[in-house]
Amino acid sequence: MPGTLSSGGNIVYAWLITPALTPVSVAANTTAEQSFTVPGLQVNDNVNCYALALQTAGIGISNVRVSAANTLQIGFSNSTAGALVPIAGMYYMCICRPLDWPLPPNAA
């Protein structure tokens, strides 16, 4: 019902951004986190992220997290036998900020 809060993890803010990111090379057969400055992020924000353009073949995004205020960590996976650089450019991000932290273990 609109206007009511459940005991589950309610979202107090949600927004979309498209920052320009320039990742660096990822070694062969590796997953490595890279750090990016994204103003406005807070620890415990939930971030969903992907490249707006075709990602480099063999590269995947394995994890996205906010490690500190304004700091986004993206885990890039390289599933090939050679080093690859993830695509540089605009990345689409949907950020959700929970009302309370820690979140409950189940939705009630």
Buried (B, 14 or more C-beta within 10 A) or exposed (E): EEEEEEEBBEEEEEEEBEBEBEBEEBEEEEBBBBEBEBEEBEEEBBBEBEBEEEBBEBBBBEEBBBEEEEBBBBBBBBBBEEEBBBBBBBBEBEBBBBEEEEBEEEEE
